[in-house]
Amino acid sequence: MCYNFPYKTNNKTESEKQMADPNKFKSVSVPIETYKKLNFLADGKFLDAQLTISKTIEALASRAAKKLGYKNGNGKS
């Protein structure tokens, strides 16, 4: 059986499995057309590596935030 990140498995039984720590991860919903674009970018088009959708979103957000001056949780004043 295969579980997608961010599920925690650690050899736990089915009833013991739980979602990722909500203090570290949040879910987002995107329109299907945006999801298709993210899949396209994740397939080595954005970076020279195949990424998961979550890593693609993370890379895009980091790049945009850096461009706008976001550093260590603080933006430009």
PDB file with SEQRES, HELIX, SHEET and CRYST1 records, atoms N, CA, C and O in Angstrom:
SEQRES   1 A   77  MET CYS TYR ASN PHE PRO TYR LYS THR ASN ASN LYS THR          
SEQRES   2 A   77  GLU SER GLU LYS GLN MET ALA ASP PRO ASN LYS PHE LYS          
SEQRES   3 A   77  SER VAL SER VAL PRO ILE GLU THR TYR LYS LYS LEU ASN          
SEQRES   4 A   77  PHE LEU ALA ASP GLY LYS PHE LEU ASP ALA GLN LEU THR          
SEQRES   5 A   77  ILE SER LYS THR ILE GLU ALA LEU ALA SER ARG ALA ALA          
SEQRES   6 A   77  LYS LYS LEU GLY TYR LYS ASN GLY ASN GLY LYS SER              
HELIX    1 AA1 GLU A   14  GLU A   16  5                                   3    
HELIX    2 AA2 ILE A   32  ALA A   42  1                                  11    
HELIX    3 AA3 ILE A   53  LYS A   67  1                                  15    
CRYST1    1.000    1.000    1.000  90.00  90.00  90.00 P 1           1          
ATOM      1  N   MET A   1       0.838  -1.168   0.000  1.00  0.00           N  
ATOM      2  CA  MET A   1       0.000   0.000   0.000  1.00  0.00           C  
ATOM      3  C   MET A   1       0.890   1.241   0.000  1.00  0.00           C  
ATOM      4  O   MET A   1       1.878   1.299   0.732  1.00  0.00           O  
ATOM      5  N   CYS A   2       0.545   2.215  -0.808  1.00  0.00           N  
ATOM      6  CA  CYS A   2       1.369   3.418  -0.942  1.00  0.00           C  
ATOM      7  C   CYS A   2       0.630   4.612  -0.348  1.00  0.00           C  
ATOM      8  O   CYS A   2      -0.550   4.818  -0.632  1.00  0.00           O  
ATOM      9  N   TYR A   3       1.309   5.385   0.460  1.00  0.00           N  
ATOM     10  CA  TYR A   3       0.735   6.597   1.034  1.00  0.00           C  
ATOM     11  C   TYR A   3       1.529   7.792   0.543  1.00  0.00           C  
ATOM     12  O   TYR A   3       2.759   7.753   0.502  1.00  0.00           O  
ATOM     13  N   ASN A   4       0.843   8.831   0.178  1.00  0.00           N  
ATOM     14  CA  ASN A   4       1.502  10.039  -0.286  1.00  0.00           C  
ATOM     15  C   ASN A   4       1.896  10.908   0.894  1.00  0.00           C  
ATOM     16  O   ASN A   4       1.173  10.988   1.886  1.00  0.00           O  
ATOM     17  N   PHE A   5       3.038  11.552   0.784  1.00  0.00           N  
ATOM     18  CA  PHE A   5       3.470  12.545   1.752  1.00  0.00           C  
ATOM     19  C   PHE A   5       2.370  13.575   1.848  1.00  0.00           C  
ATOM     20  O   PHE A   5       1.800  13.861   0.795  1.00  0.00           O  
ATOM     21  N   PRO A   6       2.007  14.149   2.915  1.00  0.00           N  
ATOM     22  CA  PRO A   6       2.688  14.168   4.199  1.00  0.00           C  
ATOM     23  C   PRO A   6       2.117  13.228   5.249  1.00  0.00           C  
ATOM     24  O   PRO A   6       2.215  13.529   6.438  1.00  0.00           O  
ATOM     25  N   TYR A   7       1.523  12.099   4.862  1.00  0.00           N  
ATOM     26  CA  TYR A   7       1.037  11.156   5.856  1.00  0.00           C  
ATOM     27  C   TYR A   7       2.194  10.551   6.625  1.00  0.00           C  
ATOM     28  O   TYR A   7       3.246  10.259   6.056  1.00  0.00           O  
ATOM     29  N   LYS A   8       1.995  10.365   7.921  1.00  0.00           N  
ATOM     30  CA  LYS A   8       3.001   9.704   8.746  1.00  0.00           C  
ATOM     31  C   LYS A   8       2.662   8.220   8.782  1.00  0.00           C  
ATOM     32  O   LYS A   8       1.534   7.856   9.113  1.00  0.00           O  
ATOM     33  N   THR A   9       3.606   7.370   8.451  1.00  0.00           N  
ATOM     34  CA  THR A   9       3.330   5.939   8.500  1.00  0.00           C  
ATOM     35  C   THR A   9       4.106   5.281   9.629  1.00  0.00           C  
ATOM     36  O   THR A   9       3.495   4.721  10.539  1.00  0.00           O  
ATOM     37  N   ASN A  10       5.408   5.331   9.600  1.00  0.00           N  
ATOM     38  CA  ASN A  10       6.252   4.763  10.659  1.00  0.00           C  
ATOM     39  C   ASN A  10       5.768   3.401  11.159  1.00  0.00           C  
ATOM     40  O   ASN A  10       5.728   3.163  12.366  1.00  0.00           O  
ATOM     41  N   ASN A  11       5.401   2.510  10.237  1.00  0.00           N  
ATOM     42  CA  ASN A  11       4.978   1.154  10.563  1.00  0.00           C  
ATOM     43  C   ASN A  11       3.807   1.098  11.541  1.00  0.00           C  
ATOM     44  O   ASN A  11       3.722   0.169  12.344  1.00  0.00           O  
ATOM     45  N   LYS A  12       2.923   2.058  11.488  1.00  0.00           N  
ATOM     46  CA  LYS A  12       1.760   2.060  12.356  1.00  0.00           C  
ATOM     47  C   LYS A  12       0.629   1.289  11.693  1.00  0.00           C  
ATOM     48  O   LYS A  12       0.595   1.140  10.471  1.00  0.00           O  
ATOM     49  N   THR A  13      -0.289   0.806  12.507  1.00  0.00           N  
ATOM     50  CA  THR A  13      -1.454   0.134  11.956  1.00  0.00           C  
ATOM     51  C   THR A  13      -2.355   1.169  11.299  1.00  0.00           C  
ATOM     52  O   THR A  13      -2.190   2.371  11.506  1.00  0.00           O  
ATOM     53  N   GLU A  14      -3.304   0.695  10.508  1.00  0.00           N  
ATOM     54  CA  GLU A  14      -4.206   1.586   9.781  1.00  0.00           C  
ATOM     55  C   GLU A  14      -4.892   2.584  10.716  1.00  0.00           C  
ATOM     56  O   GLU A  14      -5.021   3.759  10.372  1.00  0.00           O  
ATOM     57  N   SER A  15      -5.328   2.137  11.878  1.00  0.00           N  
ATOM     58  CA  SER A  15      -6.035   3.023  12.805  1.00  0.00           C  
ATOM     59  C   SER A  15      -5.118   4.042  13.473  1.00  0.00           C  
ATOM     60  O   SER A  15      -5.592   5.054  13.989  1.00  0.00           O  
ATOM     61  N   GLU A  16      -3.808   3.786  13.470  1.00  0.00           N  
ATOM     62  CA  GLU A  16      -2.860   4.694  14.109  1.00  0.00           C  
ATOM     63  C   GLU A  16      -2.315   5.763  13.161  1.00  0.00           C  
ATOM     64  O   GLU A  16      -1.695   6.729  13.605  1.00  0.00           O  
ATOM     65  N   LYS A  17      -2.541   5.595  11.872  1.00  0.00           N  
ATOM     66  CA  LYS A  17      -2.029   6.562  10.916  1.00  0.00           C  
ATOM     67  C   LYS A  17      -2.764   7.873  11.065  1.00  0.00           C  
ATOM     68  O   LYS A  17      -3.958   7.897  11.362  1.00  0.00           O  
ATOM     69  N   GLN A  18      -2.045   8.969  10.856  1.00  0.00           N  
ATOM     70  CA  GLN A  18      -2.660  10.278  11.015  1.00  0.00           C  
ATOM     71  C   GLN A  18      -2.109  11.249   9.983  1.00  0.00           C  
ATOM     72  O   GLN A  18      -1.082  10.993   9.354  1.00  0.00           O  
ATOM     73  N   MET A  19      -2.793  12.345   9.823  1.00  0.00           N  
ATOM     74  CA  MET A  19      -2.341  13.377   8.901  1.00  0.00           C  
ATOM     75  C   MET A  19      -1.077  14.026   9.459  1.00  0.00           C  
ATOM     76  O   MET A  19      -0.716  13.843  10.622  1.00  0.00           O  
ATOM     77  N   ALA A  20      -0.427  14.782   8.598  1.00  0.00           N  
ATOM     78  CA  ALA A  20       0.779  15.496   9.004  1.00  0.00           C  
ATOM     79  C   ALA A  20       0.453  16.515  10.091  1.00  0.00           C  
ATOM     80  O   ALA A  20      -0.701  16.908  10.259  1.00  0.00           O  
ATOM     81  N   ASP A  21       1.454  16.929  10.810  1.00  0.00           N  
ATOM     82  CA  ASP A  21       1.323  17.907  11.884  1.00  0.00           C  
ATOM     83  C   ASP A  21       0.748  19.215  11.335  1.00  0.00           C  
ATOM     84  O   ASP A  21       1.385  19.848  10.493  1.00  0.00           O  
ATOM     85  N   PRO A  22      -0.437  19.637  11.786  1.00  0.00           N  
ATOM     86  CA  PRO A  22      -1.046  20.868  11.279  1.00  0.00           C  
ATOM     87  C   PRO A  22      -0.276  22.127  11.654  1.00  0.00           C  
ATOM     88  O   PRO A  22      -0.550  23.201  11.118  1.00  0.00           O  
ATOM     89  N   ASN A  23       0.675  22.009  12.563  1.00  0.00           N  
ATOM     90  CA  ASN A  23       1.530  23.156  12.878  1.00  0.00           C  
ATOM     91  C   ASN A  23       2.642  23.333  11.846  1.00  0.00           C  
ATOM     92  O   ASN A  23       3.285  24.381  11.794  1.00  0.00           O  
ATOM     93  N   LYS A  24       2.866  22.301  11.024  1.00  0.00           N  
ATOM     94  CA  LYS A  24       3.918  22.348  10.017  1.00  0.00           C  
ATOM     95  C   LYS A  24       3.382  22.357   8.593  1.00  0.00           C  
ATOM     96  O   LYS A  24       4.069  22.834   7.690  1.00  0.00           O  
ATOM     97  N   PHE A  25       2.173  21.843   8.362  1.00  0.00           N  
ATOM     98  CA  PHE A  25       1.629  21.707   7.016  1.00  0.00           C  
ATOM     99  C   PHE A  25       0.203  22.228   6.955  1.00  0.00           C  
ATOM    100  O   PHE A  25      -0.553  22.094   7.917  1.00  0.00           O  
ATOM    101  N   LYS A  26      -0.165  22.823   5.823  1.00  0.00           N  
ATOM    102  CA  LYS A  26      -1.523  23.284   5.572  1.00  0.00           C  
ATOM    103  C   LYS A  26      -1.947  22.796   4.198  1.00  0.00           C  
ATOM    104  O   LYS A  26      -1.114  22.635   3.306  1.00  0.00           O  
ATOM    105  N   SER A  27      -3.231  22.564   4.028  1.00  0.00           N  
ATOM    106  CA  SER A  27      -3.781  22.143   2.742  1.00  0.00           C  
ATOM    107  C   SER A  27      -4.206  23.377   1.959  1.00  0.00           C  
ATOM    108  O   SER A  27      -4.550  24.411   2.531  1.00  0.00           O  
ATOM    109  N   VAL A  28      -4.173  23.243   0.657  1.00  0.00           N  
ATOM    110  CA  VAL A  28      -4.696  24.296  -0.205  1.00  0.00           C  
ATOM    111  C   VAL A  28      -5.536  23.643  -1.300  1.00  0.00           C  
ATOM    112  O   VAL A  28      -5.281  22.508  -1.702  1.00  0.00           O  
ATOM    113  N   SER A  29      -6.522  24.365  -1.764  1.00  0.00           N  
ATOM    114  CA  SER A  29      -7.331  23.918  -2.892  1.00  0.00           C  
ATOM    115  C   SER A  29      -7.023  24.830  -4.059  1.00  0.00           C  
ATOM    116  O   SER A  29      -6.937  26.048  -3.903  1.00  0.00           O  
ATOM    117  N   VAL A  30      -6.860  24.245  -5.215  1.00  0.00           N  
ATOM    118  CA  VAL A  30      -6.613  25.040  -6.416  1.00  0.00           C  
ATOM    119  C   VAL A  30      -7.585  24.588  -7.499  1.00  0.00           C  
ATOM    120  O   VAL A  30      -8.016  23.435  -7.512  1.00  0.00           O  
ATOM    121  N   PRO A  31      -7.927  25.497  -8.404  1.00  0.00           N  
ATOM    122  CA  PRO A  31      -8.774  25.088  -9.531  1.00  0.00           C  
ATOM    123  C   PRO A  31      -8.076  23.999 -10.360  1.00  0.00           C  
ATOM    124  O   PRO A  31      -6.847  23.929 -10.380  1.00  0.00           O  
ATOM    125  N   ILE A  32      -8.841  23.168 -11.028  1.00  0.00           N  
ATOM    126  CA  ILE A  32      -8.282  22.070 -11.815  1.00  0.00           C  
ATOM    127  C   ILE A  32      -7.293  22.579 -12.851  1.00  0.00           C  
ATOM    128  O   ILE A  32      -6.259  21.949 -13.073  1.00  0.00           O  
ATOM    129  N   GLU A  33      -7.586  23.702 -13.487  1.00  0.00           N  
ATOM    130  CA  GLU A  33      -6.667  24.248 -14.492  1.00  0.00           C  
ATOM    131  C   GLU A  33      -5.319  24.613 -13.859  1.00  0.00           C  
ATOM    132  O   GLU A  33      -4.271  24.399 -14.468  1.00  0.00           O  
ATOM    133  N   THR A  34      -5.342  25.155 -12.654  1.00  0.00           N  
ATOM    134  CA  THR A  34      -4.097  25.466 -11.936  1.00  0.00           C  
ATOM    135  C   THR A  34      -3.364  24.186 -11.573  1.00  0.00           C  
ATOM    136  O   THR A  34      -2.138  24.129 -11.666  1.00  0.00           O  
ATOM    137  N   TYR A  35      -4.091  23.167 -11.165  1.00  0.00           N  
ATOM    138  CA  TYR A  35      -3.495  21.866 -10.839  1.00  0.00           C  
ATOM    139  C   TYR A  35      -2.780  21.294 -12.060  1.00  0.00           C  
ATOM    140  O   TYR A  35      -1.682  20.752 -11.940  1.00  0.00           O  
ATOM    141  N   LYS A  36      -3.399  21.414 -13.233  1.00  0.00           N  
ATOM    142  CA  LYS A  36      -2.768  20.935 -14.466  1.00  0.00           C  
ATOM    143  C   LYS A  36      -1.485  21.698 -14.758  1.00  0.00           C  
ATOM    144  O   LYS A  36      -0.496  21.110 -15.197  1.00  0.00           O  
ATOM    145  N   LYS A  37      -1.495  23.004 -14.518  1.00  0.00           N  
ATOM    146  CA  LYS A  37      -0.287  23.821 -14.719  1.00  0.00           C  
ATOM    147  C   LYS A  37       0.803  23.404 -13.742  1.00  0.00           C  
ATOM    148  O   LYS A  37       1.975  23.320 -14.111  1.00  0.00           O  
ATOM    149  N   LEU A  38       0.419  23.144 -12.497  1.00  0.00           N  
ATOM    150  CA  LEU A  38       1.396  22.699 -11.501  1.00  0.00           C  
ATOM    151  C   LEU A  38       1.994  21.351 -11.880  1.00  0.00           C  
ATOM    152  O   LEU A  38       3.196  21.142 -11.717  1.00  0.00           O  
ATOM    153  N   ASN A  39       1.174  20.438 -12.381  1.00  0.00           N  
ATOM    154  CA  ASN A  39       1.694  19.151 -12.847  1.00  0.00           C  
ATOM    155  C   ASN A  39       2.682  19.338 -13.993  1.00  0.00           C  
ATOM    156  O   ASN A  39       3.716  18.671 -14.040  1.00  0.00           O  
ATOM    157  N   PHE A  40       2.369  20.234 -14.906  1.00  0.00           N  
ATOM    158  CA  PHE A  40       3.258  20.540 -16.023  1.00  0.00           C  
ATOM    159  C   PHE A  40       4.600  21.060 -15.497  1.00  0.00           C  
ATOM    160  O   PHE A  40       5.660  20.595 -15.916  1.00  0.00           O  
ATOM    161  N   LEU A  41       4.545  22.018 -14.585  1.00  0.00           N  
ATOM    162  CA  LEU A  41       5.773  22.594 -14.020  1.00  0.00           C  
ATOM    163  C   LEU A  41       6.545  21.574 -13.191  1.00  0.00           C  
ATOM    164  O   LEU A  41       7.776  21.572 -13.198  1.00  0.00           O  
ATOM    165  N   ALA A  42       5.830  20.710 -12.478  1.00  0.00           N  
ATOM    166  CA  ALA A  42       6.472  19.710 -11.623  1.00  0.00           C  
ATOM    167  C   ALA A  42       7.255  18.682 -12.418  1.00  0.00           C  
ATOM    168  O   ALA A  42       8.156  18.036 -11.883  1.00  0.00           O  
ATOM    169  N   ASP A  43       6.923  18.526 -13.679  1.00  0.00           N  
ATOM    170  CA  ASP A  43       7.558  17.510 -14.521  1.00  0.00           C  
ATOM    171  C   ASP A  43       8.871  18.001 -15.134  1.00  0.00           C  
ATOM    172  O   ASP A  43       9.144  17.750 -16.308  1.00  0.00           O  
ATOM    173  N   GLY A  44       9.678  18.696 -14.341  1.00  0.00           N  
ATOM    174  CA  GLY A  44      10.997  19.126 -14.789  1.00  0.00           C  
ATOM    175  C   GLY A  44      11.008  20.383 -15.623  1.00  0.00           C  
ATOM    176  O   GLY A  44      12.057  20.749 -16.152  1.00  0.00           O  
ATOM    177  N   LYS A  45       9.880  21.062 -15.762  1.00  0.00           N  
ATOM    178  CA  LYS A  45       9.830  22.286 -16.561  1.00  0.00           C  
ATOM    179  C   LYS A  45      10.268  23.503 -15.760  1.00  0.00           C  
ATOM    180  O   LYS A  45      10.840  24.441 -16.316  1.00  0.00           O  
ATOM    181  N   PHE A  46      10.006  23.493 -14.479  1.00  0.00           N  
ATOM    182  CA  PHE A  46      10.305  24.637 -13.618  1.00  0.00           C  
ATOM    183  C   PHE A  46      11.740  24.574 -13.096  1.00  0.00           C  
ATOM    184  O   PHE A  46      12.484  25.550 -13.190  1.00  0.00           O  
ATOM    185  N   LEU A  47      12.115  23.444 -12.556  1.00  0.00           N  
ATOM    186  CA  LEU A  47      13.490  23.188 -12.122  1.00  0.00           C  
ATOM    187  C   LEU A  47      13.982  21.971 -12.888  1.00  0.00           C  
ATOM    188  O   LEU A  47      13.187  21.267 -13.510  1.00  0.00           O  
ATOM    189  N   ASP A  48      15.246  21.725 -12.849  1.00  0.00           N  
ATOM    190  CA  ASP A  48      15.801  20.586 -13.586  1.00  0.00           C  
ATOM    191  C   ASP A  48      15.630  19.268 -12.849  1.00  0.00           C  
ATOM    192  O   ASP A  48      16.510  18.407 -12.877  1.00  0.00           O  
ATOM    193  N   ALA A  49      14.502  19.121 -12.197  1.00  0.00           N  
ATOM    194  CA  ALA A  49      14.202  17.884 -11.479  1.00  0.00           C  
ATOM    195  C   ALA A  49      12.695  17.715 -11.429  1.00  0.00           C  
ATOM    196  O   ALA A  49      11.948  18.692 -11.491  1.00  0.00           O  
ATOM    197  N   GLN A  50      12.254  16.477 -11.318  1.00  0.00           N  
ATOM    198  CA  GLN A  50      10.826  16.229 -11.173  1.00  0.00           C  
ATOM    199  C   GLN A  50      10.454  16.478  -9.719  1.00  0.00           C  
ATOM    200  O   GLN A  50      11.110  15.972  -8.809  1.00  0.00           O  
ATOM    201  N   LEU A  51       9.400  17.259  -9.503  1.00  0.00           N  
ATOM    202  CA  LEU A  51       8.975  17.635  -8.160  1.00  0.00           C  
ATOM    203  C   LEU A  51       7.563  17.148  -7.879  1.00  0.00           C  
ATOM    204  O   LEU A  51       6.803  16.842  -8.797  1.00  0.00           O  
ATOM    205  N   THR A  52       7.224  17.081  -6.596  1.00  0.00           N  
ATOM    206  CA  THR A  52       5.839  16.854  -6.222  1.00  0.00           C  
ATOM    207  C   THR A  52       5.095  18.178  -6.386  1.00  0.00           C  
ATOM    208  O   THR A  52       5.718  19.232  -6.518  1.00  0.00           O  
ATOM    209  N   ILE A  53       3.774  18.122  -6.376  1.00  0.00           N  
ATOM    210  CA  ILE A  53       2.982  19.342  -6.468  1.00  0.00           C  
ATOM    211  C   ILE A  53       3.313  20.260  -5.288  1.00  0.00           C  
ATOM    212  O   ILE A  53       3.471  21.466  -5.473  1.00  0.00           O  
ATOM    213  N   SER A  54       3.416  19.708  -4.090  1.00  0.00           N  
ATOM    214  CA  SER A  54       3.701  20.545  -2.918  1.00  0.00           C  
ATOM    215  C   SER A  54       5.069  21.214  -3.023  1.00  0.00           C  
ATOM    216  O   SER A  54       5.214  22.379  -2.650  1.00  0.00           O  
ATOM    217  N   LYS A  55       6.066  20.500  -3.520  1.00  0.00           N  
ATOM    218  CA  LYS A  55       7.399  21.095  -3.685  1.00  0.00           C  
ATOM    219  C   LYS A  55       7.403  22.141  -4.804  1.00  0.00           C  
ATOM    220  O   LYS A  55       8.153  23.115  -4.734  1.00  0.00           O  
ATOM    221  N   THR A  56       6.578  21.950  -5.826  1.00  0.00           N  
ATOM    222  CA  THR A  56       6.470  22.938  -6.897  1.00  0.00           C  
ATOM    223  C   THR A  56       5.869  24.222  -6.344  1.00  0.00           C  
ATOM    224  O   THR A  56       6.369  25.311  -6.623  1.00  0.00           O  
ATOM    225  N   ILE A  57       4.800  24.101  -5.562  1.00  0.00           N  
ATOM    226  CA  ILE A  57       4.190  25.277  -4.945  1.00  0.00           C  
ATOM    227  C   ILE A  57       5.194  25.966  -4.023  1.00  0.00           C  
ATOM    228  O   ILE A  57       5.312  27.191  -4.027  1.00  0.00           O  
ATOM    229  N   GLU A  58       5.915  25.169  -3.233  1.00  0.00           N  
ATOM    230  CA  GLU A  58       6.919  25.711  -2.318  1.00  0.00           C  
ATOM    231  C   GLU A  58       8.002  26.482  -3.078  1.00  0.00           C  
ATOM    232  O   GLU A  58       8.380  27.581  -2.672  1.00  0.00           O  
ATOM    233  N   ALA A  59       8.500  25.913  -4.172  1.00  0.00           N  
ATOM    234  CA  ALA A  59       9.550  26.562  -4.956  1.00  0.00           C  
ATOM    235  C   ALA A  59       9.045  27.850  -5.598  1.00  0.00           C  
ATOM    236  O   ALA A  59       9.751  28.858  -5.594  1.00  0.00           O  
ATOM    237  N   LEU A  60       7.831  27.830  -6.149  1.00  0.00           N  
ATOM    238  CA  LEU A  60       7.259  29.031  -6.755  1.00  0.00           C  
ATOM    239  C   LEU A  60       7.046  30.130  -5.718  1.00  0.00           C  
ATOM    240  O   LEU A  60       7.354  31.295  -5.971  1.00  0.00           O  
ATOM    241  N   ALA A  61       6.522  29.760  -4.554  1.00  0.00           N  
ATOM    242  CA  ALA A  61       6.279  30.732  -3.491  1.00  0.00           C  
ATOM    243  C   ALA A  61       7.596  31.309  -2.969  1.00  0.00           C  
ATOM    244  O   ALA A  61       7.696  32.512  -2.731  1.00  0.00           O  
ATOM    245  N   SER A  62       8.595  30.463  -2.793  1.00  0.00           N  
ATOM    246  CA  SER A  62       9.895  30.933  -2.301  1.00  0.00           C  
ATOM    247  C   SER A  62      10.546  31.897  -3.278  1.00  0.00           C  
ATOM    248  O   SER A  62      11.105  32.918  -2.879  1.00  0.00           O  
ATOM    249  N   ARG A  63      10.468  31.565  -4.554  1.00  0.00           N  
ATOM    250  CA  ARG A  63      11.050  32.427  -5.583  1.00  0.00           C  
ATOM    251  C   ARG A  63      10.353  33.785  -5.626  1.00  0.00           C  
ATOM    252  O   ARG A  63      11.017  34.819  -5.700  1.00  0.00           O  
ATOM    253  N   ALA A  64       9.030  33.788  -5.581  1.00  0.00           N  
ATOM    254  CA  ALA A  64       8.274  35.042  -5.618  1.00  0.00           C  
ATOM    255  C   ALA A  64       8.509  35.866  -4.347  1.00  0.00           C  
ATOM    256  O   ALA A  64       8.682  37.082  -4.419  1.00  0.00           O  
ATOM    257  N   ALA A  65       8.516  35.204  -3.187  1.00  0.00           N  
ATOM    258  CA  ALA A  65       8.724  35.913  -1.923  1.00  0.00           C  
ATOM    259  C   ALA A  65      10.114  36.539  -1.859  1.00  0.00           C  
ATOM    260  O   ALA A  65      10.268  37.673  -1.405  1.00  0.00           O  
ATOM    261  N   LYS A  66      11.123  35.801  -2.313  1.00  0.00           N  
ATOM    262  CA  LYS A  66      12.484  36.326  -2.317  1.00  0.00           C  
ATOM    263  C   LYS A  66      12.574  37.556  -3.210  1.00  0.00           C  
ATOM    264  O   LYS A  66      13.208  38.547  -2.849  1.00  0.00           O  
ATOM    265  N   LYS A  67      11.940  37.490  -4.370  1.00  0.00           N  
ATOM    266  CA  LYS A  67      11.944  38.613  -5.313  1.00  0.00           C  
ATOM    267  C   LYS A  67      11.320  39.862  -4.685  1.00  0.00           C  
ATOM    268  O   LYS A  67      11.719  40.986  -4.990  1.00  0.00           O  
ATOM    269  N   LEU A  68      10.342  39.652  -3.810  1.00  0.00           N  
ATOM    270  CA  LEU A  68       9.637  40.773  -3.174  1.00  0.00           C  
ATOM    271  C   LEU A  68      10.232  41.168  -1.825  1.00  0.00           C  
ATOM    272  O   LEU A  68       9.687  42.037  -1.144  1.00  0.00           O  
ATOM    273  N   GLY A  69      11.345  40.541  -1.431  1.00  0.00           N  
ATOM    274  CA  GLY A  69      12.048  40.942  -0.220  1.00  0.00           C  
ATOM    275  C   GLY A  69      11.692  40.190   1.044  1.00  0.00           C  
ATOM    276  O   GLY A  69      12.040  40.646   2.133  1.00  0.00           O  
ATOM    277  N   TYR A  70      11.022  39.067   0.950  1.00  0.00           N  
ATOM    278  CA  TYR A  70      10.666  38.264   2.119  1.00  0.00           C  
ATOM    279  C   TYR A  70      11.897  37.541   2.632  1.00  0.00           C  
ATOM    280  O   TYR A  70      12.563  36.832   1.876  1.00  0.00           O  
ATOM    281  N   LYS A  71      12.209  37.716   3.929  1.00  0.00           N  
ATOM    282  CA  LYS A  71      13.350  37.023   4.549  1.00  0.00           C  
ATOM    283  C   LYS A  71      12.979  36.586   5.947  1.00  0.00           C  
ATOM    284  O   LYS A  71      12.491  37.390   6.742  1.00  0.00           O  
ATOM    285  N   ASN A  72      13.205  35.324   6.255  1.00  0.00           N  
ATOM    286  CA  ASN A  72      13.031  34.792   7.615  1.00  0.00           C  
ATOM    287  C   ASN A  72      11.723  35.208   8.270  1.00  0.00           C  
ATOM    288  O   ASN A  72      11.719  35.596   9.438  1.00  0.00           O  
ATOM    289  N   GLY A  73      10.634  35.137   7.558  1.00  0.00           N  
ATOM    290  CA  GLY A  73       9.337  35.449   8.131  1.00  0.00           C  
ATOM    291  C   GLY A  73       8.967  36.919   8.111  1.00  0.00           C  
ATOM    292  O   GLY A  73       7.907  37.301   8.607  1.00  0.00           O  
ATOM    293  N   ASN A  74       9.831  37.746   7.543  1.00  0.00           N  
ATOM    294  CA  ASN A  74       9.557  39.168   7.507  1.00  0.00           C  
ATOM    295  C   ASN A  74       9.672  39.712   6.096  1.00  0.00           C  
ATOM    296  O   ASN A  74      10.607  39.378   5.369  1.00  0.00           O  
ATOM    297  N   GLY A  75       8.731  40.539   5.714  1.00  0.00           N  
ATOM    298  CA  GLY A  75       8.784  41.186   4.418  1.00  0.00           C  
ATOM    299  C   GLY A  75       9.320  42.606   4.559  1.00  0.00           C  
ATOM    300  O   GLY A  75       9.593  43.083   5.661  1.00  0.00           O  
ATOM    301  N   LYS A  76       9.463  43.264   3.414  1.00  0.00           N  
ATOM    302  CA  LYS A  76       9.891  44.664   3.444  1.00  0.00           C  
ATOM    303  C   LYS A  76       8.807  45.507   4.090  1.00  0.00           C  
ATOM    304  O   LYS A  76       7.616  45.255   3.908  1.00  0.00           O  
ATOM    305  N   SER A  77       9.226  46.498   4.839  1.00  0.00           N  
ATOM    306  CA  SER A  77       8.249  47.386   5.492  1.00  0.00           C  
ATOM    307  C   SER A  77       7.836  48.506   4.574  1.00  0.00           C  
ATOM    308  O   SER A  77       7.023  49.348   4.954  1.00  0.00           O  
TER     309      SER A  77                                                      
END                                                                             
